[in-house]
Each structure stands twice: as C-alpha cells, then as structure tokens.
Amino acid sequence: MAVTSSSTLLLRNLSTVGRIAQSVRANSRIFSTGEMIRALPRIASPRSISSTRAAHNEEAAAKAASDTGAPTIFDKIVAKEIPSDIVYEDENVLAFRDINPQAPVHVLVIPKLRDGLTTLGKAEPRHTEVLGQLLHASKIVAEKEGIVDGFRVVINNGAEGCQSVYHLHLHVLGGRQMKWPPG
C-alpha cells in the first residue's frame, strides 16, 4: 500500500469539493448555506493537518531529548540570553509564552532554579515549596490572561509523557474549550 502525504490528501479533497461545486451549478438548484455545507465531504483542515504534524514533531523531540542535567533553553531564557514574551515573573518563577502554542493562551511556567527538578518524577520533599509556587504562578497567569474561569495546567514527565526540555515546566492552556480526555 502506498504512503499518501497529508498535502496529497488535502489536494484530493479540494478536487472533490470543486467537482461537487460544479455539479451544484450544473443542476442549477439554489442551496442555502447550511444545505451546501452538508453536501460537502468532510476534509481535514490545514490546522488539523499541522496539529498532527506538530504532535508528531513533539513526540520525536521528546524521544530525542535526554535528561543530562546540562543547561537547557529555559536556563538561557531565565538568564535573559534568549528573548521571550514574559507574562509573569517573581524571584523564584518565570512564566512566558510558548513559541509553539497549542491553545489561544499557552504559557510555560518554570522555576528559575532547577535544583535537580528536571522532571516532576525527580521531585523530592525539599521541592515542595517551589512546586506550590509554580501552581500559584499558574493561577496568576490565568488571571492575567483572562482565563481563570477555564484553563488547564499540564506537566509532561519523561519521554513517554512527551517532555522535550528537561527543566520542569507547567503548561497553562486556555482561551478555548478544553477536551477530555486529553491526548
């Protein structure tokens, strides 16, 4: 069986839509917008195709990443060596917009000092305070972004949890209806 790319499938679907539109004109029946939409076949939107591609890229990045303890891109953001769109900052926590947002609001909340917290799975009793500060900062971010009435906080842990940066971070997602179950 031949492998078909998503762009080829999209072109085929667009071709089908064109044939249906010609048929509609040929039959000269006037459709209301709702009838016309029901007559069209369901096609994958460019957004869903790019979302599928992005998910695959995230999985690949997570599998390629490793927890070496070496400085990460987040350490460089904390040190202001790499620019970021900062949403919230205090002495222990930094929150900034994700460069590959998965929702209208997608902010990453990180501890400024890793202190061995590369994954949630490595948390120890000594990390209790900073873990609480991260959750509280997530709530502050939700308030600042106007999503406090509906948002999600996600922590990816390890390669199977799709973690690609080994510096503990929380994803604050919102601005749209969340689905359940996730991923």
FILUM-506981 format. One record per atom (N, C-alpha, C): residue number from 1; residue in three letters; atom name; z, y, x. Coordinates in steps of 0.02 Angstrom, whole numbers, plus 50000, padded with zeros to 5 digits. Example, Ala and Ser with C-alpha at 12.3 -4.5 7.8 and 13.67 -1.06 7.14 Angstrom:
FILUM-506981
1  ala  N  50390  49716  50660
1  ala  CA  50390  49775  50615
1  ala  C  50390  49835  50660
2  ser  N  50354  49888  50642
2  ser  CA  50357  49947  50684
2  ser  C  50394  50002  50645
END
This chain:
FILUM-506981
1  met  N  50000  49941  50043
1  met  CA  50000  50000  50000
1  met  C  50000  50062  50045
2  ala  N  49957  50109  50029
2  ala  CA  49951  50169  50070
2  ala  C  50009  50217  50056
3  val  N  50031  50252  50108
3  val  CA  50083  50303  50100
3  val  C  50049  50368  50079
4  thr  N  50074  50398  50025
4  thr  CA  50046  50460  49999
4  thr  C  50094  50516  50012
5  ser  N  50071  50571  50042
5  ser  CA  50115  50627  50057
5  ser  C  50130  50666  49993
6  ser  N  50185  50703  49993
6  ser  CA  50204  50743  49934
6  ser  C  50152  50796  49919
7  ser  N  50119  50824  49971
7  ser  CA  50068  50875  49958
7  ser  C  50007  50844  49925
8  thr  N  49989  50782  49943
8  thr  CA  49934  50748  49910
8  thr  C  49950  50736  49837
9  leu  N  50012  50714  49823
9  leu  CA  50032  50703  49753
9  leu  C  50030  50767  49714
10  leu  N  50052  50822  49744
10  leu  CA  50051  50886  49710
10  leu  C  49980  50907  49694
11  leu  N  49934  50897  49741
11  leu  CA  49864  50915  49729
11  leu  C  49835  50872  49673
12  arg  N  49852  50808  49671
12  arg  CA  49828  50764  49617
12  arg  C  49854  50789  49550
13  asn  N  49919  50806  49548
13  asn  CA  49948  50831  49485
13  asn  C  49916  50896  49463
14  leu  N  49902  50941  49510
14  leu  CA  49869  51003  49492
14  leu  C  49799  50991  49466
15  ser  N  49764  50942  49495
15  ser  CA  49698  50924  49471
15  ser  C  49702  50899  49399
16  thr  N  49752  50858  49385
16  thr  CA  49763  50832  49317
16  thr  C  49775  50889  49268
17  val  N  49816  50937  49288
17  val  CA  49830  50995  49245
17  val  C  49765  51033  49231
18  gly  N  49722  51041  49282
18  gly  CA  49658  51075  49273
18  gly  C  49614  51039  49223
19  arg  N  49612  50972  49227
19  arg  CA  49571  50933  49180
19  arg  C  49597  50940  49109
20  ile  N  49663  50941  49101
20  ile  CA  49692  50948  49035
20  ile  C  49676  51017  49006
21  ala  N  49681  51068  49048
21  ala  CA  49665  51136  49025
21  ala  C  49592  51141  49004
22  gln  N  49546  51110  49041
22  gln  CA  49475  51110  49021
22  gln  C  49466  51075  48955
23  ser  N  49500  51019  48945
23  ser  CA  49495  50981  48883
23  ser  C  49521  51023  48824
24  val  N  49574  51059  48835
24  val  CA  49602  51102  48782
24  val  C  49552  51155  48763
25  arg  N  49520  51187  48814
25  arg  CA  49471  51238  48799
25  arg  C  49411  51208  48764
26  ala  N  49390  51148  48785
26  ala  CA  49332  51115  48755
26  ala  C  49344  51099  48682
27  asn  N  49404  51079  48665
27  asn  CA  49421  51063  48596
27  asn  C  49434  51125  48554
28  ser  N  49437  51182  48586
28  ser  CA  49446  51248  48557
28  ser  C  49504  51251  48507
29  arg  N  49553  51209  48515
29  arg  CA  49612  51213  48473
29  arg  C  49661  51261  48506
30  ile  N  49691  51304  48470
30  ile  CA  49738  51352  48498
30  ile  C  49808  51321  48496
31  phe  N  49840  51319  48554
31  phe  CA  49907  51291  48561
31  phe  C  49958  51347  48566
32  ser  N  50016  51335  48538
32  ser  CA  50071  51381  48553
32  ser  C  50095  51363  48623
33  thr  N  50133  51407  48654
33  thr  CA  50157  51394  48722
33  thr  C  50195  51329  48726
34  gly  N  50239  51315  48677
34  gly  CA  50278  51254  48677
34  gly  C  50235  51192  48672
35  glu  N  50182  51194  48629
35  glu  CA  50138  51136  48623
35  glu  C  50100  51124  48688
36  met  N  50078  51178  48720
36  met  CA  50041  51171  48782
36  met  C  50085  51141  48836
37  ile  N  50146  51163  48840
37  ile  CA  50192  51136  48891
37  ile  C  50204  51062  48879
38  arg  N  50213  51041  48816
38  arg  CA  50224  50970  48801
38  arg  C  50162  50929  48817
39  ala  N  50103  50959  48815
39  ala  CA  50041  50923  48829
39  ala  C  50031  50910  48903
40  leu  N  50063  50951  48945
40  leu  CA  50053  50945  49017
40  leu  C  50096  50889  49046
41  pro  N  50069  50852  49094
41  pro  CA  50110  50800  49125
41  pro  C  50164  50831  49168
42  arg  N  50220  50796  49176
42  arg  CA  50273  50822  49219
42  arg  C  50252  50813  49292
43  ile  N  50257  50867  49329
43  ile  CA  50240  50864  49401
43  ile  C  50300  50888  49440
44  ala  N  50303  50865  49501
44  ala  CA  50357  50887  49545
44  ala  C  50345  50960  49564
45  ser  N  50396  51000  49558
45  ser  CA  50389  51071  49578
45  ser  C  50390  51075  49654
46  pro  N  50361  51128  49681
46  pro  CA  50365  51137  49754
46  pro  C  50437  51139  49778
47  arg  N  50483  51167  49735
47  arg  CA  50553  51170  49754
47  arg  C  50582  51099  49760
48  ser  N  50566  51054  49712
48  ser  CA  50595  50987  49716
48  ser  C  50567  50949  49776
49  ile  N  50503  50961  49791
49  ile  CA  50473  50929  49850
49  ile  C  50507  50954  49913
50  ser  N  50518  51021  49918
50  ser  CA  50551  51047  49977
50  ser  C  50624  51026  49980
51  ser  N  50656  51018  49921
51  ser  CA  50726  50995  49921
51  ser  C  50730  50924  49946
52  thr  N  50682  50881  49927
52  thr  CA  50680  50812  49951
52  thr  C  50670  50812  50026
53  arg  N  50624  50854  50050
53  arg  CA  50611  50859  50122
53  arg  C  50674  50884  50158
54  ala  N  50707  50935  50130
54  ala  CA  50767  50963  50161
54  ala  C  50822  50910  50165
55  ala  N  50830  50871  50111
55  ala  CA  50882  50819  50111
55  ala  C  50868  50768  50166
56  his  N  50804  50749  50173
56  his  CA  50786  50701  50225
56  his  C  50800  50731  50294
57  asn  N  50784  50796  50303
57  asn  CA  50796  50828  50367
57  asn  C  50871  50831  50383
58  glu  N  50912  50844  50332
58  glu  CA  50984  50846  50341
58  glu  C  51010  50777  50361
59  glu  N  50985  50725  50330
59  glu  CA  51005  50657  50347
59  glu  C  50986  50641  50419
60  ala  N  50925  50660  50439
60  ala  CA  50902  50648  50507
60  ala  C  50945  50687  50557
61  ala  N  50961  50750  50540
61  ala  CA  51002  50791  50585
61  ala  C  51072  50760  50592
62  ala  N  51099  50736  50536
62  ala  CA  51166  50705  50538
62  ala  C  51166  50642  50581
63  lys  N  51114  50602  50576
63  lys  CA  51110  50541  50616
63  lys  C  51101  50557  50690
64  ala  N  51067  50612  50705
64  ala  CA  51054  50631  50774
64  ala  C  51114  50665  50807
65  ala  N  51157  50696  50766
65  ala  CA  51214  50732  50793
65  ala  C  51268  50684  50816
66  ser  N  51310  50708  50862
66  ser  CA  51365  50667  50884
66  ser  C  51426  50712  50897
67  asp  N  51483  50681  50891
67  asp  CA  51546  50717  50899
67  asp  C  51568  50713  50972
68  thr  N  51539  50758  51013
68  thr  CA  51553  50757  51085
68  thr  C  51611  50803  51104
69  gly  N  51630  50847  51058
69  gly  CA  51681  50896  51074
69  gly  C  51653  50957  51109
70  ala  N  51589  50956  51125
70  ala  CA  51557  51013  51158
70  ala  C  51552  51071  51109
71  pro  N  51545  51133  51135
71  pro  CA  51538  51190  51091
71  pro  C  51479  51181  51043
72  thr  N  51488  51204  50981
72  thr  CA  51437  51198  50930
72  thr  C  51408  51266  50913
73  ile  N  51358  51266  50872
73  ile  CA  51329  51329  50848
73  ile  C  51382  51371  50813
74  phe  N  51430  51338  50779
74  phe  CA  51483  51375  50744
74  phe  C  51529  51411  50794
75  asp  N  51542  51380  50852
75  asp  CA  51581  51413  50904
75  asp  C  51546  51477  50927
76  lys  N  51480  51474  50932
76  lys  CA  51441  51532  50953
76  lys  C  51442  51586  50899
77  ile  N  51443  51565  50836
77  ile  CA  51447  51614  50781
77  ile  C  51516  51648  50781
78  val  N  51569  51608  50792
78  val  CA  51637  51637  50796
78  val  C  51641  51687  50854
79  ala  N  51610  51670  50910
79  ala  CA  51611  51714  50969
79  ala  C  51562  51773  50962
80  lys  N  51526  51776  50906
80  lys  CA  51477  51829  50892
80  lys  C  51419  51828  50941
81  glu  N  51406  51769  50970
81  glu  CA  51348  51761  51014
81  glu  C  51285  51750  50974
82  ile  N  51293  51724  50912
82  ile  CA  51238  51713  50866
82  ile  C  51254  51753  50803
83  pro  N  51207  51794  50779
83  pro  CA  51222  51833  50719
83  pro  C  51227  51790  50657
84  ser  N  51267  51813  50609
84  ser  CA  51273  51778  50545
84  ser  C  51290  51830  50492
85  asp  N  51279  51811  50430
85  asp  CA  51295  51854  50373
85  asp  C  51366  51837  50351
86  ile  N  51414  51873  50378
86  ile  CA  51485  51859  50366
86  ile  C  51506  51883  50297
87  val  N  51538  51838  50260
87  val  CA  51562  51853  50193
87  val  C  51637  51867  50194
88  tyr  N  51674  51832  50237
88  tyr  CA  51746  51840  50241
88  tyr  C  51769  51822  50311
89  glu  N  51820  51857  50334
89  glu  CA  51849  51842  50400
89  glu  C  51921  51864  50402
90  asp  N  51964  51821  50430
90  asp  CA  52033  51839  50446
90  asp  C  52047  51812  50515
91  glu  N  52110  51811  50536
91  glu  CA  52125  51791  50605
91  glu  C  52111  51717  50618
92  asn  N  52110  51675  50566
92  asn  CA  52101  51603  50577
92  asn  C  52037  51574  50548
93  val  N  52004  51610  50503
93  val  CA  51949  51582  50464
93  val  C  51889  51630  50466
94  leu  N  51829  51601  50467
94  leu  CA  51767  51639  50463
94  leu  C  51724  51607  50409
95  ala  N  51695  51648  50365
95  ala  CA  51651  51623  50312
95  ala  C  51585  51662  50317
96  phe  N  51530  51626  50317
96  phe  CA  51464  51656  50324
96  phe  C  51413  51617  50283
97  arg  N  51358  51650  50266
97  arg  CA  51306  51619  50225
97  arg  C  51270  51564  50264
98  asp  N  51256  51509  50229
98  asp  CA  51218  51454  50258
98  asp  C  51146  51476  50267
99  ile  N  51114  51458  50323
99  ile  CA  51044  51478  50333
99  ile  C  50996  51434  50294
100  asn  N  51020  51379  50267
100  asn  CA  50979  51334  50226
100  asn  C  51015  51322  50159
101  pro  N  51019  51374  50117
101  pro  CA  51060  51368  50056
101  pro  C  51036  51316  50007
102  gln  N  51084  51280  49978
102  gln  CA  51069  51228  49928
102  gln  C  51088  51251  49858
103  ala  N  51108  51314  49852
103  ala  CA  51126  51344  49788
103  ala  C  51118  51420  49797
104  pro  N  51115  51458  49742
104  pro  CA  51110  51531  49749
104  pro  C  51165  51560  49793
105  val  N  51225  51533  49788
105  val  CA  51279  51551  49833
105  val  C  51295  51489  49875
106  his  N  51289  51495  49941
106  his  CA  51306  51440  49985
106  his  C  51335  51470  50048
107  val  N  51401  51467  50053
107  val  CA  51437  51497  50108
107  val  C  51475  51442  50146
108  leu  N  51475  51445  50211
108  leu  CA  51513  51399  50253
108  leu  C  51579  51432  50273
109  val  N  51633  51394  50268
109  val  CA  51699  51418  50286
109  val  C  51724  51374  50343
110  ile  N  51740  51406  50400
110  ile  CA  51759  51367  50459
110  ile  C  51823  51394  50490
111  pro  N  51860  51350  50524
111  pro  CA  51917  51375  50564
111  pro  C  51888  51408  50627
112  lys  N  51916  51463  50648
112  lys  CA  51892  51495  50709
112  lys  C  51907  51453  50771
113  leu  N  51962  51418  50769
113  leu  CA  51981  51374  50824
113  leu  C  51976  51302  50800
114  arg  N  51935  51262  50833
114  arg  CA  51926  51193  50811
114  arg  C  51989  51151  50820
115  asp  N  52022  51156  50877
115  asp  CA  52083  51120  50890
115  asp  C  52078  51046  50872
116  gly  N  52022  51015  50891
116  gly  CA  52012  50944  50877
116  gly  C  51985  50929  50807
117  leu  N  51979  50979  50765
117  leu  CA  51954  50969  50696
117  leu  C  51878  50970  50695
118  thr  N  51849  50918  50722
118  thr  CA  51776  50913  50719
118  thr  C  51754  50883  50652
119  thr  N  51797  50841  50623
119  thr  CA  51785  50812  50557
119  thr  C  51851  50812  50519
120  leu  N  51847  50807  50453
120  leu  CA  51908  50802  50414
120  leu  C  51944  50736  50431
121  gly  N  51906  50686  50448
121  gly  CA  51935  50622  50467
121  gly  C  51979  50625  50529
122  lys  N  51976  50678  50567
122  lys  CA  52018  50686  50626
122  lys  C  52077  50732  50614
123  ala  N  52088  50752  50552
123  ala  CA  52144  50796  50536
123  ala  C  52210  50761  50550
124  glu  N  52257  50799  50577
124  glu  CA  52324  50775  50593
124  glu  C  52374  50820  50557
125  pro  N  52437  50799  50554
125  pro  CA  52488  50841  50521
125  pro  C  52489  50913  50548
126  arg  N  52474  50923  50612
126  arg  CA  52476  50990  50641
126  arg  C  52421  51035  50612
127  his  N  52371  51006  50578
127  his  CA  52316  51044  50549
127  his  C  52328  51066  50477
128  thr  N  52384  51047  50449
128  thr  CA  52398  51060  50378
128  thr  C  52390  51134  50361
129  glu  N  52417  51178  50402
129  glu  CA  52414  51249  50386
129  glu  C  52342  51275  50385
130  val  N  52302  51258  50435
130  val  CA  52233  51284  50437
130  val  C  52191  51253  50381
131  leu  N  52205  51191  50363
131  leu  CA  52168  51161  50307
131  leu  C  52182  51199  50242
132  gly  N  52244  51217  50232
132  gly  CA  52261  51258  50174
132  gly  C  52228  51327  50176
133  gln  N  52225  51356  50236
133  gln  CA  52193  51421  50244
133  gln  C  52119  51417  50229
134  leu  N  52087  51362  50247
134  leu  CA  52016  51353  50232
134  leu  C  52004  51350  50156
135  leu  N  52047  51313  50121
135  leu  CA  52039  51309  50048
135  leu  C  52052  51376  50016
136  his  N  52103  51411  50038
136  his  CA  52118  51477  50010
136  his  C  52060  51526  50025
137  ala  N  52032  51523  50085
137  ala  CA  51975  51566  50101
137  ala  C  51915  51549  50057
138  ser  N  51907  51485  50039
138  ser  CA  51853  51465  49994
138  ser  C  51860  51499  49926
139  lys  N  51921  51503  49901
139  lys  CA  51934  51537  49838
139  lys  C  51919  51612  49844
140  ile  N  51938  51642  49900
140  ile  CA  51923  51714  49911
140  ile  C  51847  51725  49913
141  val  N  51811  51681  49946
141  val  CA  51738  51686  49949
141  val  C  51710  51681  49878
142  ala  N  51734  51634  49838
142  ala  CA  51710  51627  49769
142  ala  C  51722  51691  49729
143  glu  N  51780  51722  49739
143  glu  CA  51794  51785  49704
143  glu  C  51746  51840  49727
144  lys  N  51736  51846  49793
144  lys  CA  51692  51897  49820
144  lys  C  51620  51888  49796
145  glu  N  51599  51825  49788
145  glu  CA  51531  51810  49768
145  glu  C  51522  51808  49691
146  gly  N  51577  51818  49654
146  gly  CA  51572  51819  49581
146  gly  C  51562  51751  49549
147  ile  N  51586  51698  49581
147  ile  CA  51576  51631  49555
147  ile  C  51642  51594  49543
148  val  N  51697  51631  49541
148  val  CA  51763  51600  49538
148  val  C  51772  51555  49476
149  asp  N  51733  51568  49423
149  asp  CA  51738  51527  49363
149  asp  C  51700  51461  49367
150  gly  N  51661  51451  49420
150  gly  CA  51624  51389  49427
150  gly  C  51593  51383  49496
151  phe  N  51623  51343  49539
151  phe  CA  51596  51332  49606
151  phe  C  51619  51264  49631
152  arg  N  51590  51242  49685
152  arg  CA  51606  51177  49715
152  arg  C  51621  51187  49788
153  val  N  51671  51151  49814
153  val  CA  51686  51151  49885
153  val  C  51672  51081  49910
154  val  N  51631  51076  49963
154  val  CA  51609  51011  49989
154  val  C  51626  51009  50063
155  ile  N  51651  50951  50085
155  ile  CA  51660  50937  50156
155  ile  C  51622  50873  50172
156  asn  N  51574  50878  50216
156  asn  CA  51537  50819  50239
156  asn  C  51575  50791  50300
157  asn  N  51587  50726  50300
157  asn  CA  51625  50695  50354
157  asn  C  51585  50640  50388
158  gly  N  51567  50651  50450
158  gly  CA  51532  50600  50488
158  gly  C  51459  50593  50469
159  ala  N  51423  50551  50507
159  ala  CA  51351  50542  50496
159  ala  C  51335  50517  50426
160  glu  N  51373  50469  50401
160  glu  CA  51360  50443  50334
160  glu  C  51377  50493  50279
161  gly  N  51419  50541  50295
161  gly  CA  51434  50596  50249
161  gly  C  51387  50654  50258
162  cys  N  51336  50646  50301
162  cys  CA  51284  50696  50314
162  cys  C  51310  50757  50352
163  gln  N  51360  50747  50395
163  gln  CA  51385  50802  50437
163  gln  C  51341  50809  50497
164  ser  N  51313  50868  50507
164  ser  CA  51267  50878  50563
164  ser  C  51296  50925  50616
165  val  N  51350  50961  50601
165  val  CA  51384  51004  50650
165  val  C  51456  50980  50654
166  tyr  N  51478  50960  50714
166  tyr  CA  51545  50934  50722
166  tyr  C  51595  50989  50739
167  his  N  51605  51030  50688
167  his  CA  51656  51082  50686
167  his  C  51672  51084  50611
168  leu  N  51732  51062  50593
168  leu  CA  51748  51057  50522
168  leu  C  51725  51119  50484
169  his  N  51691  51108  50428
169  his  CA  51668  51164  50387
169  his  C  51666  51145  50314
170  leu  N  51681  51193  50271
170  leu  CA  51679  51184  50199
170  leu  C  51618  51221  50172
171  his  N  51582  51190  50127
171  his  CA  51526  51222  50093
171  his  C  51552  51248  50027
172  val  N  51546  51312  50014
172  val  CA  51562  51341  49948
172  val  C  51495  51352  49914
173  leu  N  51484  51315  49859
173  leu  CA  51420  51316  49823
173  leu  C  51431  51341  49752
174  gly  N  51386  51383  49728
174  gly  CA  51390  51407  49659
174  gly  C  51332  51450  49641
175  gly  N  51338  51483  49584
175  gly  CA  51285  51526  49560
175  gly  C  51235  51489  49516
176  arg  N  51247  51425  49503
176  arg  CA  51206  51385  49458
176  arg  C  51250  51329  49430
177  gln  N  51225  51295  49380
177  gln  CA  51263  51238  49352
177  gln  C  51262  51181  49402
178  met  N  51320  51158  49420
178  met  CA  51325  51101  49465
178  met  C  51314  51037  49425
179  lys  N  51290  50986  49457
179  lys  CA  51277  50921  49425
179  lys  C  51329  50870  49448
180  trp  N  51339  50818  49408
180  trp  CA  51384  50765  49427
180  trp  C  51352  50699  49409
181  pro  N  51354  50649  49450
181  pro  CA  51385  50650  49516
181  pro  C  51341  50685  49567
182  pro  N  51371  50713  49619
182  pro  CA  51331  50745  49672
182  pro  C  51298  50692  49714
183  gly  N  51245  50712  49749
183  gly  CA  51209  50671  49798
183  gly  C  51216  50599  49788
END
